[in-house]
């Protein structure tokens, strides 16, 4: 059944086939978390972040493949914009891999499995964003709060199952928990869910929660690519806050990456006009020229058509 209202008013779709769409993104993001932490262990942080920025291009590819409505009107400029944003984001991270002593820290820990997990992490993040866009826009008149409630409810369910499984392994003695406190070794996760938190950690959790709500609004009202662009925009704000709070002076790689990413975003949203030569111009101008030529041909054909075939003039 479904509780709906006519017109464009807010609805709450409760059909089973629609509700069953929401466990899938929860499973995707659960798997994404399970992949991220082993990848961080096997790779250095800079390499992990560079591989993670591949999600920008992968999101564009998946959007083009599965969301035809969102990818209508795509041109070469949009692909160039996506690639430039990815290159710019990677450049900013490469700039962080240099120690004060000048030692290059990127690619120091090579692990084929780590690279596989890093690329898989980017693919899962991109696929999760594209699938959430599909689910949210499938019932576009549904309340976004109702949609978030369904998705996060399944997220809580699956994460609770995972924590229960970890507790089962702990109580059976399958894992070594000597590094944890005695409380963690004795009690199940519902008893220790809020233990060890400080005010700062609570603020971090709240920030992530509100950030997730904001991302859902971006995906529903714009698209998944705008979501990855919004995440990439953190590279603009992070150096400024780092300079204000910690007196960290951004290096040349950071400035270069920000400029490249900015140019890429402007290119994607067609703010920057490319020259028409070389096939990189705006396809809209080409289509306009074609339509103008067609109109001229039609006018010429009408002018040369005999009066008897054109019909009477009133």
Residue frames relative to the residue before (quaternion, step in Angstrom):
aa qw qx qy qz dx dy dz
X 1.0000 0.0000 0.0000 0.0000 0.00 0.00 0.00
X 0.1206 -0.7866 0.6018 0.0677 3.56 -1.23 0.35
X 0.2766 -0.7317 0.5989 0.1716 3.52 -1.04 0.82
X 0.1072 0.8102 -0.5575 0.1459 3.55 -0.29 1.33
X 0.2141 -0.7346 0.6254 0.1532 3.48 -1.34 0.40
X 0.5596 -0.6212 0.4320 0.3381 3.55 -1.13 0.63
X 0.7381 0.3971 -0.3059 0.4517 3.51 -1.35 0.38
X 0.6914 -0.4610 0.3634 0.4212 3.53 -1.22 -0.63
X 0.3511 0.7466 -0.4985 0.2663 3.58 1.16 0.46
X 0.6452 -0.5379 0.3870 0.3803 3.53 -1.29 0.47
X 0.1144 -0.7964 0.5931 0.0314 3.55 -0.99 0.90
X 0.2160 -0.7261 0.6314 0.1657 3.55 -1.37 0.18
X 0.1508 -0.8113 0.5619 0.0571 3.55 -0.08 1.30
X 0.0624 -0.8201 0.5688 -0.0100 3.56 -0.72 1.12
X 0.3234 0.7428 -0.5234 0.2639 3.59 1.15 0.42
X 0.5786 -0.6274 0.3979 0.3367 3.55 -0.98 0.88
X 0.6686 0.5106 -0.3149 0.4394 3.60 0.89 -0.89
X 0.6530 0.4845 -0.3164 0.4886 3.60 1.16 -0.50
X 0.6491 0.5186 -0.3195 0.4558 3.58 0.95 -0.85
X 0.6616 0.5254 -0.3077 0.4376 3.58 1.04 -0.76
X 0.5368 0.6005 -0.4193 0.4189 3.61 1.24 -0.01
X 0.6614 0.5743 -0.3013 0.3768 3.59 1.11 -0.62
X 0.5839 0.5612 -0.4156 0.4140 3.68 1.02 -0.35
X 0.5941 0.6132 -0.3722 0.3640 3.61 1.07 -0.66
X 0.6931 0.4363 -0.3200 0.4763 3.68 0.75 -0.81
X 0.6002 0.5510 -0.3685 0.4477 3.58 1.10 -0.59
X 0.6577 0.4898 -0.3053 0.4841 3.59 1.00 -0.79
X 0.6240 0.5422 -0.3435 0.4456 3.59 1.01 -0.78
X 0.7178 0.4342 -0.2648 0.4755 3.60 0.82 -0.94
X 0.5833 0.5434 -0.3774 0.4712 3.61 1.15 -0.46
X 0.6598 0.4828 -0.2922 0.4962 3.57 0.99 -0.86
X 0.6060 0.5600 -0.3443 0.4479 3.58 1.08 -0.71
X 0.6630 0.4851 -0.3001 0.4848 3.58 0.97 -0.83
X 0.6537 0.5199 -0.3148 0.4509 3.58 1.00 -0.80
X 0.6785 0.4746 -0.2859 0.4824 3.60 1.14 -0.58
X 0.6239 0.5984 -0.3430 0.3674 3.57 0.99 -0.85
X 0.7165 0.4805 -0.2836 0.4187 3.59 0.74 -0.99
X 0.6488 0.4709 -0.3465 0.4871 3.67 0.92 -0.64
X 0.6188 0.5360 -0.3489 0.4562 3.60 1.06 -0.66
X 0.6425 0.5176 -0.3229 0.4636 3.60 1.02 -0.74
X 0.6410 0.5189 -0.3233 0.4641 3.58 1.09 -0.67
X 0.7361 0.4388 -0.2291 0.4617 3.57 0.94 -0.91
X 0.7627 0.3053 -0.1704 0.5441 3.61 1.15 -0.54
X 0.5120 -0.5890 0.5028 0.3715 3.55 -1.24 0.38
X 0.6661 -0.5525 0.3113 0.3926 3.62 -1.07 0.65
X 0.6537 0.5260 -0.3326 0.4305 3.59 0.94 -0.82
X 0.6524 0.5024 -0.3146 0.4722 3.58 0.92 -0.89
X 0.6369 0.5319 -0.3274 0.4520 3.58 0.98 -0.82
X 0.6835 0.4780 -0.2923 0.4678 3.59 0.93 -0.86
X 0.6270 0.5262 -0.3431 0.4606 3.58 1.02 -0.74
X 0.6652 0.4824 -0.3031 0.4827 3.59 0.92 -0.85
X 0.6339 0.5497 -0.3295 0.4328 3.57 1.05 -0.74
X 0.6373 0.5393 -0.3329 0.4384 3.58 1.11 -0.61
X 0.4856 0.6459 -0.4433 0.3880 3.59 1.23 -0.08
X 0.5218 0.6510 -0.4151 0.3629 3.59 1.20 -0.36
X 0.5580 0.6075 -0.4032 0.3963 3.62 1.15 -0.46
X 0.7085 0.4272 -0.2529 0.5016 3.56 0.85 -1.02
X 0.6432 0.5299 -0.3302 0.4433 3.59 0.96 -0.83
X 0.6136 0.5365 -0.3467 0.4641 3.59 1.05 -0.70
X 0.6464 0.5128 -0.3195 0.4659 3.59 0.99 -0.78
X 0.6547 0.5094 -0.3156 0.4608 3.58 0.96 -0.85
X 0.6868 0.4751 -0.2900 0.4675 3.60 0.88 -0.91
X 0.6169 0.5342 -0.3455 0.4634 3.58 1.05 -0.70
X 0.6622 0.5045 -0.2978 0.4673 3.55 0.97 -0.89
X 0.6913 0.4949 -0.2779 0.4471 3.60 1.03 -0.79
X 0.8363 0.2707 -0.0884 0.4684 3.57 0.77 -1.03
X 0.7561 0.3108 -0.1932 0.5426 3.62 1.09 -0.52
X 0.1660 -0.8382 0.5136 0.0775 3.55 0.25 1.28
X 0.6419 0.5370 -0.3398 0.4290 3.61 0.98 -0.76
X 0.6930 0.4695 -0.2771 0.4718 3.58 1.02 -0.82
X 0.7337 0.4220 -0.2328 0.4789 3.59 1.15 -0.53
X 0.3739 0.7216 -0.5005 0.2982 3.59 1.21 0.29
X 0.8071 0.2687 -0.2028 0.4850 3.56 -0.99 0.80
X 0.3629 0.7321 -0.5024 0.2827 3.59 1.19 0.37
X 0.1071 -0.7818 0.6132 0.0366 3.53 -1.05 0.86
X 0.6999 -0.4220 0.3479 0.4594 3.57 -1.32 -0.02
X 0.6008 0.5866 -0.3613 0.4055 3.57 1.07 -0.66
X 0.6399 0.5237 -0.3365 0.4505 3.58 0.99 -0.74
X 0.6534 0.4940 -0.3208 0.4755 3.59 0.96 -0.78
X 0.6337 0.5142 -0.3314 0.4735 3.58 1.00 -0.78
X 0.6392 0.5282 -0.3230 0.4562 3.58 1.00 -0.79
X 0.6499 0.5106 -0.3169 0.4653 3.60 0.94 -0.86
X 0.6692 0.4991 -0.3027 0.4599 3.58 0.92 -0.90
X 0.6572 0.5090 -0.3159 0.4573 3.60 0.97 -0.81
X 0.6370 0.5099 -0.3353 0.4711 3.60 0.98 -0.76
X 0.6426 0.5172 -0.3203 0.4658 3.60 1.00 -0.81
X 0.6622 0.4964 -0.3050 0.4713 3.59 0.91 -0.90
X 0.6592 0.5112 -0.3133 0.4539 3.58 0.95 -0.83
X 0.6564 0.5033 -0.3125 0.4672 3.58 0.96 -0.85
X 0.6537 0.5015 -0.3135 0.4722 3.59 0.98 -0.80
X 0.6324 0.5440 -0.3347 0.4383 3.59 1.00 -0.78
X 0.6461 0.5154 -0.3305 0.4557 3.59 0.94 -0.78
X 0.6719 0.4860 -0.3029 0.4697 3.60 1.02 -0.72
X 0.6116 0.5435 -0.3528 0.4539 3.60 1.05 -0.71
X 0.6276 0.5550 -0.3379 0.4288 3.56 1.05 -0.70
X 0.6526 0.5123 -0.3176 0.4591 3.59 1.19 -0.45
X 0.6224 0.5978 -0.3372 0.3764 3.59 1.19 -0.33
X 0.5964 0.5617 -0.3647 0.4424 3.56 1.25 0.12
X 0.3459 -0.7391 0.5422 0.2003 3.55 -0.72 1.03
X 0.6605 -0.4989 0.3694 0.4224 3.54 -1.26 0.24
X 0.6665 0.5018 -0.3003 0.4625 3.56 1.14 -0.55
X 0.5733 -0.6264 0.3642 0.3824 3.58 1.26 0.00
X 0.4960 0.6551 -0.4414 0.3605 3.62 1.20 0.10
X 0.3675 -0.7375 0.5306 0.1989 3.54 -0.84 1.04
X 0.2084 -0.8356 0.5032 0.0714 3.56 -0.54 1.20
X 0.5509 0.6276 -0.4110 0.3657 3.60 1.16 -0.27
X 0.8384 0.1702 -0.1684 0.4897 3.57 -1.17 0.76
X 0.3577 0.7436 -0.4976 0.2677 3.61 1.16 0.49
X 0.7481 0.2862 -0.1771 0.5719 3.58 1.10 -0.67
X 0.0560 -0.8163 0.5748 0.0051 3.55 -0.06 1.26
X 0.1302 0.7560 -0.6292 0.1247 3.53 -0.91 1.02
X 0.4124 -0.7220 0.4979 0.2466 3.55 -0.58 1.14
X 0.6622 0.4896 -0.3051 0.4783 3.57 0.98 -0.83
X 0.6210 0.5413 -0.3373 0.4556 3.58 1.10 -0.67
X 0.6493 0.4941 -0.3131 0.4860 3.57 1.02 -0.80
X 0.6165 0.5362 -0.3391 0.4663 3.58 1.06 -0.73
X 0.6735 0.4771 -0.2982 0.4794 3.59 0.94 -0.85
X 0.6426 0.5332 -0.3294 0.4408 3.60 1.00 -0.78
X 0.6705 0.4644 -0.2928 0.4991 3.57 0.96 -0.84
X 0.6319 0.5232 -0.3296 0.4672 3.59 1.05 -0.73
X 0.6079 0.5480 -0.3454 0.4592 3.57 1.09 -0.70
X 0.6616 0.4927 -0.3030 0.4771 3.60 0.97 -0.85
X 0.6570 0.5108 -0.3126 0.4580 3.59 0.96 -0.83
X 0.6638 0.4985 -0.3136 0.4610 3.59 0.93 -0.84
X 0.6373 0.5235 -0.3308 0.4586 3.57 1.00 -0.80
X 0.6729 0.4886 -0.2939 0.4713 3.58 0.94 -0.91
X 0.6716 0.4971 -0.3038 0.4577 3.58 0.89 -0.92
X 0.6317 0.5331 -0.3353 0.4521 3.58 1.02 -0.75
X 0.6665 0.5031 -0.3054 0.4576 3.59 0.93 -0.85
X 0.6698 0.4894 -0.2999 0.4711 3.58 0.94 -0.89
X 0.6645 0.4952 -0.3201 0.4592 3.60 0.94 -0.80
X 0.6249 0.5210 -0.3490 0.4651 3.61 1.00 -0.73
X 0.6213 0.5251 -0.3466 0.4671 3.60 1.01 -0.72
X 0.6400 0.5247 -0.3228 0.4592 3.58 0.97 -0.83
X 0.6868 0.4804 -0.2893 0.4624 3.60 0.86 -0.94
X 0.6791 0.5011 -0.3044 0.4416 3.59 0.87 -0.93
X 0.7493 0.4040 -0.2208 0.4759 3.58 0.93 -0.85
X 0.4809 0.6497 -0.4480 0.3818 3.59 1.24 -0.11
X 0.7494 0.1193 -0.0773 0.6467 3.56 1.13 -0.76
X 0.1195 -0.8735 0.4683 0.0584 3.51 0.56 1.26
X 0.6835 0.4865 -0.2962 0.4565 3.61 1.11 -0.51
X 0.4648 0.6636 -0.4569 0.3673 3.59 1.25 0.03
X 0.5573 -0.5920 0.4643 0.3514 3.56 -1.13 0.66
X 0.4653 -0.6861 0.4791 0.2884 3.57 -0.85 0.92
X 0.6019 0.5461 -0.3619 0.4566 3.59 1.14 -0.52
X 0.6336 0.5076 -0.3227 0.4866 3.59 1.06 -0.71
X 0.6556 0.5017 -0.3114 0.4706 3.59 0.97 -0.79
X 0.6522 0.4981 -0.3144 0.4772 3.60 0.96 -0.82
X 0.6258 0.5505 -0.3391 0.4362 3.58 1.00 -0.82
X 0.6690 0.4944 -0.3059 0.4631 3.58 0.92 -0.86
X 0.6887 0.4920 -0.2951 0.4433 3.57 0.85 -0.96
X 0.7108 0.4423 -0.2701 0.4756 3.59 0.88 -0.89
X 0.5716 0.5692 -0.3938 0.4408 3.61 1.12 -0.46
X 0.6721 0.4589 -0.2967 0.4996 3.57 0.95 -0.84
X 0.6041 0.5563 -0.3567 0.4453 3.60 1.09 -0.61
X 0.6451 0.5018 -0.3109 0.4850 3.57 1.00 -0.83
X 0.6433 0.5345 -0.3193 0.4456 3.59 0.98 -0.86
X 0.7131 0.4524 -0.2704 0.4624 3.59 0.79 -0.97
X 0.6624 0.4866 -0.3177 0.4729 3.60 0.97 -0.73
X 0.6079 0.5299 -0.3545 0.4733 3.60 1.09 -0.61
X 0.6372 0.5152 -0.3271 0.4706 3.59 1.00 -0.78
X 0.6527 0.5086 -0.3209 0.4609 3.58 0.98 -0.80
X 0.6600 0.4958 -0.3116 0.4706 3.61 0.94 -0.83
X 0.6235 0.5295 -0.3355 0.4673 3.57 1.06 -0.72
X 0.6412 0.5142 -0.3205 0.4709 3.58 1.01 -0.79
X 0.6497 0.5044 -0.3209 0.4695 3.61 0.99 -0.78
X 0.6291 0.5153 -0.3331 0.4773 3.58 1.05 -0.72
X 0.6228 0.5415 -0.3354 0.4543 3.57 1.01 -0.77
X 0.6576 0.4899 -0.3050 0.4842 3.58 0.96 -0.83
X 0.6469 0.5296 -0.3192 0.4463 3.56 1.04 -0.79
X 0.7083 0.4598 -0.2719 0.4615 3.58 0.85 -0.95
X 0.6655 0.4831 -0.3053 0.4801 3.59 1.15 -0.53
X 0.4782 -0.7023 0.4151 0.3252 3.55 1.30 -0.12
X 0.3838 0.7444 -0.4704 0.2781 3.58 1.19 0.45
X 0.7609 0.2747 -0.1591 0.5660 3.58 1.18 -0.51
X 0.4408 -0.6761 0.5286 0.2630 3.52 -1.26 0.55
X 0.0236 -0.8158 0.5771 -0.0303 3.56 -0.58 1.18
X 0.2218 0.8063 -0.5231 0.1645 3.59 1.02 0.71
X 0.6551 0.5292 -0.3278 0.4283 3.58 1.08 -0.62
X 0.6360 0.5122 -0.3433 0.4640 3.60 1.19 -0.22
X 0.6123 -0.5539 0.4191 0.3777 3.52 -1.31 0.29
X 0.6723 -0.5034 0.3592 0.4070 3.54 -1.30 0.28
X 0.6141 0.5586 -0.3584 0.4271 3.57 1.05 -0.70
X 0.6668 0.4907 -0.3054 0.4704 3.56 0.96 -0.83
X 0.6699 0.5076 -0.3032 0.4490 3.57 1.10 -0.64
X 0.7178 0.4492 -0.2437 0.4728 3.60 1.18 -0.48
X 0.7885 0.3445 -0.1644 0.4822 3.55 0.77 -1.05
X 0.5174 -0.6183 0.4961 0.3224 3.52 -1.25 0.56
X 0.7148 -0.5089 0.2832 0.3872 3.54 -1.26 0.45
X 0.6164 0.5351 -0.4033 0.4136 3.71 0.92 -0.50
X 0.6577 0.5146 -0.3126 0.4526 3.60 1.17 -0.56
X 0.7676 0.3271 -0.1700 0.5243 3.59 1.16 -0.51
X 0.3093 0.7989 -0.4788 0.1921 3.60 1.25 0.24
X 0.7925 0.2755 -0.1377 0.5264 3.60 0.96 -0.82
X 0.4552 0.6873 -0.4590 0.3313 3.60 1.20 0.23
X 0.8028 0.3206 -0.2302 0.4468 3.55 -1.16 0.67
X 0.5361 0.6303 -0.4153 0.3780 3.60 1.23 -0.02
X 0.2088 -0.7359 0.6310 0.1290 3.53 -1.23 0.67
X 0.7059 -0.4317 0.3243 0.4584 3.56 -1.27 0.03
X 0.6467 0.5257 -0.3231 0.4484 3.58 1.00 -0.80
X 0.6699 0.4935 -0.3121 0.4586 3.59 0.91 -0.86
X 0.6232 0.5227 -0.3392 0.4727 3.58 1.08 -0.68
X 0.6352 0.5181 -0.3267 0.4705 3.59 1.03 -0.75
X 0.6296 0.5265 -0.3343 0.4633 3.59 1.05 -0.75
X 0.6511 0.5063 -0.3131 0.4709 3.59 0.95 -0.88
X 0.6618 0.4972 -0.3093 0.4682 3.60 0.92 -0.88
X 0.6333 0.5319 -0.3313 0.4541 3.59 1.00 -0.79
X 0.6654 0.4906 -0.2996 0.4762 3.58 0.96 -0.84
X 0.6381 0.5298 -0.3322 0.4492 3.59 1.03 -0.76
X 0.6971 0.4429 -0.2761 0.4916 3.58 0.84 -0.94
X 0.6034 0.5505 -0.3554 0.4545 3.59 1.11 -0.59
X 0.6357 0.5268 -0.3227 0.4628 3.57 1.05 -0.74
X 0.6415 0.5115 -0.3213 0.4728 3.58 1.02 -0.76
X 0.6482 0.5111 -0.3175 0.4667 3.57 1.00 -0.79
X 0.6340 0.5292 -0.3277 0.4588 3.58 1.01 -0.81
X 0.6366 0.5297 -0.3383 0.4470 3.60 0.97 -0.77
X 0.6337 0.5099 -0.3336 0.4766 3.61 1.04 -0.70
X 0.6451 0.5167 -0.3291 0.4566 3.60 0.96 -0.81
X 0.6768 0.4974 -0.3038 0.4497 3.59 0.87 -0.93
X 0.7030 0.4694 -0.2885 0.4497 3.59 0.88 -0.87
X 0.7621 0.3930 -0.2101 0.4697 3.58 0.86 -0.91
X 0.7497 0.2477 -0.1858 0.5849 3.61 1.19 -0.37
X 0.5543 -0.5710 0.4135 0.4424 3.60 -0.12 -1.26
X 0.7050 -0.4675 0.3301 0.4188 3.57 -1.33 0.09
X 0.6103 0.5473 -0.3629 0.4430 3.61 1.10 -0.57
X 0.6174 0.5213 -0.3424 0.4794 3.59 1.04 -0.70
X 0.6151 0.5529 -0.3442 0.4444 3.58 1.11 -0.65
X 0.6929 0.4415 -0.2902 0.4906 3.62 0.88 -0.87
X 0.5977 0.5365 -0.3636 0.4718 3.60 1.14 -0.54
X 0.6422 0.5178 -0.3253 0.4622 3.59 0.99 -0.82
X 0.6366 0.5088 -0.3241 0.4806 3.58 1.06 -0.74
X 0.6592 0.5080 -0.3081 0.4610 3.57 0.99 -0.83
X 0.5879 0.5915 -0.3697 0.4097 3.59 1.14 -0.55
X 0.4871 0.6545 -0.4399 0.3753 3.59 1.23 -0.19
X 0.5884 0.5847 -0.3703 0.4181 3.59 1.17 -0.54
X 0.6178 0.5289 -0.3553 0.4608 3.60 1.20 -0.38
X 0.7352 0.4410 -0.2226 0.4641 3.55 0.97 -0.91
X 0.6134 0.6013 -0.3500 0.3738 3.58 1.01 -0.81
X 0.6789 0.4720 -0.3299 0.4555 3.67 0.76 -0.83
X 0.6368 0.5352 -0.3359 0.4419 3.57 1.02 -0.76
X 0.6870 0.4632 -0.2855 0.4815 3.58 0.88 -0.93
X 0.6248 0.5373 -0.3421 0.4516 3.61 1.03 -0.74
X 0.6582 0.4971 -0.3112 0.4720 3.58 1.02 -0.76
X 0.6816 0.4871 -0.2937 0.4603 3.59 0.96 -0.86
X 0.7681 0.3941 -0.2039 0.4616 3.58 0.82 -1.00
X 0.8303 0.2110 -0.0699 0.5112 3.59 0.90 -0.90
X 0.4184 -0.7324 0.4454 0.3004 3.60 1.30 0.05
X 0.3437 0.7202 -0.5185 0.3073 3.57 1.08 0.78
X 0.2608 -0.7737 0.5610 0.1366 3.57 -0.65 1.14
X 0.4085 -0.7154 0.5005 0.2660 3.65 -0.64 1.00
X 0.3955 -0.7158 0.5254 0.2351 3.57 -1.07 0.76
X 0.7250 -0.4429 0.3030 0.4317 3.54 -1.32 0.07
X 0.6156 0.5513 -0.3545 0.4375 3.60 1.05 -0.68
X 0.6310 0.5280 -0.3330 0.4607 3.58 1.04 -0.73
X 0.6650 0.4898 -0.3034 0.4753 3.58 0.91 -0.90
X 0.6655 0.5075 -0.3075 0.4527 3.58 0.92 -0.88
X 0.6589 0.5140 -0.3054 0.4566 3.57 0.97 -0.84
X 0.6423 0.5156 -0.3223 0.4665 3.58 1.01 -0.81
X 0.6562 0.5068 -0.3172 0.4603 3.60 0.95 -0.82
X 0.6567 0.5033 -0.3151 0.4648 3.60 0.94 -0.87
X 0.6759 0.4873 -0.3017 0.4633 3.59 0.89 -0.91
X 0.6294 0.5309 -0.3388 0.4552 3.60 1.00 -0.76
X 0.6534 0.5027 -0.3074 0.4753 3.57 0.95 -0.88
X 0.6396 0.5344 -0.3209 0.4498 3.57 1.04 -0.78
X 0.6653 0.4925 -0.3117 0.4665 3.60 0.92 -0.84
X 0.6511 0.5040 -0.3177 0.4703 3.58 0.98 -0.81
X 0.6386 0.5171 -0.3208 0.4711 3.57 1.09 -0.71
X 0.6476 0.5311 -0.3260 0.4385 3.58 0.92 -0.89
X 0.7601 0.3627 -0.1982 0.5014 3.59 0.88 -0.92
X 0.5297 -0.7029 0.3699 0.2976 3.56 1.26 0.59
X 0.3290 0.7327 -0.5234 0.2845 3.58 1.08 0.69
X 0.7249 0.3456 -0.1984 0.5619 3.56 1.12 -0.79
X 0.2694 -0.7714 0.5617 0.1298 3.55 -0.82 1.02
X 0.2963 -0.7456 0.5732 0.1665 3.57 -0.85 1.01
X 0.5712 -0.5477 0.4599 0.4027 3.59 -1.19 0.39
X 0.5467 -0.6634 0.4178 0.2941 3.55 -1.13 0.67
X 0.5952 0.5755 -0.3813 0.4112 3.60 1.20 -0.27
X 0.7680 0.3962 -0.2723 0.4231 3.54 -1.30 0.33
X 0.5614 -0.6397 0.3891 0.3526 3.61 1.20 0.15
X 0.6019 0.5782 -0.3613 0.4157 3.60 1.30 0.08
X 0.4516 0.7010 -0.4513 0.3179 3.57 1.25 0.06
X 0.6792 -0.4760 0.3618 0.4257 3.48 -1.31 0.10
X 0.4361 -0.7142 0.4846 0.2547 3.55 -0.77 1.03
X 0.5603 0.6026 -0.3968 0.4069 3.57 1.19 -0.45
X 0.6442 0.5121 -0.3290 0.4631 3.59 1.03 -0.78
X 0.6308 0.5261 -0.3370 0.4602 3.56 1.05 -0.72
X 0.6680 0.4912 -0.3058 0.4680 3.56 0.94 -0.88
X 0.6257 0.5319 -0.3425 0.4564 3.58 1.08 -0.68
X 0.6391 0.5184 -0.3258 0.4654 3.58 1.02 -0.80
X 0.6436 0.5212 -0.3224 0.4584 3.56 1.00 -0.84
X 0.6657 0.4985 -0.3120 0.4594 3.57 0.94 -0.87
X 0.6340 0.5225 -0.3382 0.4590 3.59 1.04 -0.74
X 0.6471 0.5157 -0.3178 0.4629 3.57 1.00 -0.82
X 0.6450 0.5196 -0.3191 0.4607 3.56 1.01 -0.81
X 0.6427 0.5201 -0.3243 0.4597 3.57 1.01 -0.81
X 0.6428 0.5196 -0.3220 0.4617 3.59 1.02 -0.82
X 0.6476 0.5210 -0.3200 0.4547 3.56 0.99 -0.84
X 0.6490 0.5167 -0.3165 0.4601 3.55 1.01 -0.84
X 0.6479 0.5136 -0.3194 0.4631 3.56 1.00 -0.82
X 0.6455 0.5186 -0.3158 0.4634 3.58 1.04 -0.78
X 0.6533 0.5051 -0.3158 0.4673 3.54 1.00 -0.81
X 0.6439 0.5201 -0.3224 0.4593 3.57 1.02 -0.76
X 0.6613 0.5171 -0.3130 0.4442 3.57 1.02 -0.84
X 0.7326 0.4160 -0.2359 0.4844 3.60 1.07 -0.70
X 0.5189 0.6362 -0.4201 0.3865 3.58 1.27 -0.04
X 0.5115 -0.6517 0.4530 0.3292 3.63 -0.86 0.86
X 0.6095 -0.5927 0.3876 0.3564 3.55 -1.12 0.73
X 0.6332 0.5551 -0.3370 0.4211 3.56 1.03 -0.76
X 0.7002 0.4463 -0.2773 0.4834 3.61 1.14 -0.57
X 0.6352 0.5305 -0.3402 0.4464 3.56 1.23 -0.40
X 0.5236 -0.6344 0.4346 0.3668 3.60 1.11 -0.33
X 0.6496 -0.5311 0.3835 0.3858 3.51 -1.29 0.28
X 0.3310 -0.7175 0.5790 0.2008 3.54 -1.12 0.71
X 0.2581 -0.7835 0.5482 0.1376 3.58 -0.71 1.09
